[in-house]
Structure formats: structure tokens, C-alpha cells
Amino acid sequence: MNDLQELVTSLGDELLYHKREVQMLRTEKDSLETVLNTKTNDVRKTLTSELKKVESEMKRHYSY
């Protein structure tokens, strides 16, 4: 009977460990998504700005 209690306790501890691990991975995933979204938005803004500059230069060039 004692072995069974030890097994149950051991399995409970292992389950708790894996639940914490999953939670840490979810938190890390959320953080990475936030960082990637921020970087994506920054790149989008930069490219939009560059495109506007190029369009402006083309209009200026072809207006002569």
C-alpha cells in the first residue's frame, strides 16, 4: 500500500511539474508573439515610409 501512495505522490508531483512547464511555455509564446507583432509593425511603418519617399521622388522626377 505504501508503494502505491508513493507512486501516486510521485505522479502528482510530475504532473504539477509538467503543468508549470506548459504554463511557462505559454507565457514565453505570448511574449514572443508580442515582440514579433511589434517588430512587424515597425517594419511595416518603415516600408510604408520608404514607399512614400520613393513615390514622391518619382513624382518629382517625372514632373520635370
Summary of the structure (lengths in Angstrom):
residues: 64
radius of gyration: 27.5
end to end distance: 94.5
largest distance: 94.5
contacts: 121
relative contact order: 0.05
helix: 95%
strand: 0%
